């Protein structure tokens, strides 16, 4: 069970507030980002059907840490890879869900990588 301190409660409130305003459809699914201390995860979700269409993370088998620098570089690579996977699945337009995190650092880097990978926000 998750620890319930002020930070996690505040983040949960932000997530709930963001999700009230956006939902992924089959035409324009939702690109959801979650970051932990070590890893970053991204999923493309169709909320109408309740299915994850494409996913990618730093723990994925295809992800091989190369010459990128640190966690921000790894996030950019994950963004590029999820963009390529989405293109292969026929997805070009998405709604970006930052998951309660501010649009800065790893989250921003992942979104830039996804744009370079062929996704349109």
N, C-alpha and C positions, 0 to 999 in steps of 0.2 A: 504494500500500500504506500502511496506517495506521502511524503512528509507534508504536513499542513502548516507551513509557516507563512508569514506575510507575503513573501515573494511569490510563492506558488499560488496563493489565493488571488493575488493581484493579476498574475498571468492568466489564470483560469477566467477571471472576469473579463480580461481583454479579449481572450479567445471567444467567449460567449458573445460579447458585444460585436466583434467582427463577423461572426457567423450569422448573426441576425440579419446582416445587410447583404450577405453574398451566399450564393449556392451554385454549385457546378451542374450544368445541364449536359445533355448528350452532345449538343453542338459546341458548347464552350465549357469543358470540365474545369475543375478547380485544381490548381497546383498548390499543394499544401507542403509547407516546410516545417520541420522540427529539428532543433539543434540541441544536442546534449553537450557536455563538457568536452568530449573527445570526438564525437561523430556528428554528421549532418545527414538528414533523411529527407527525401522528397517523394511525393506521391501525386499522381494525377488521378482525381476521383470524379466519378459521375454520381452526384448526389441523388439524382432522380431515380437511378437504378440501384444505388447503394453499392457500387462496385469500384474497386481500385483498378484502373486501366493500365497504368504504368507506374513502376516504382524504381528508385535508385537510391543508394546510400554509399557512404564510405566503407561500409562493411560488406558490400556486394562482392561476389566472386570476380566479376569483370573489372572492378575498380582496382587498379594497381597504382599505388603512390609512385609517382615519377619524379620529375624535376620541379614540380610546383613547390612553392615555399609555404609551409605551415598550413593551418587549418583554413585560411581564407583561400589559398590556392587550391586546396582539395575541394572546397565548396564550389569553386568555379568549374572545376573538372566534373563534379557531380552534375552541375547545371548543364554543361555541354552534353554529357552522356544522357541525361534524361530528355534533353531536347532531341537528340538523335533517336532515342527509343520511341518518343512520342511521334516523331515524323514517320518512323517505320510503322507505327500503329495507325497512321492516318490522322493524327491530331496536330493542328497548327495553331489554333487559338485557345488560350486558357485564361482563367481568372486567377490572379495571384493572391494566395492566402499566406501571410507571413507568420501565422501561428502565434500571435501575441508578442512576438519579438519586434524590436524596432528595425526599420529598414536601414541597416547599417552593418558594416563588417561582413560576416559570413553570409547573412541573408541577402544582402545586396550583391555580393559576389556570385552567389548561386543564381540569382535572377539574371544577372548580366551574362553568365555562362549559358543559361537557358535561351536567352535571346539570340546569342551567337549560335546556339545549336539549332535554331530554326523556329522557336516558339514566338508567338505574338501575344502580348498582354493587352 
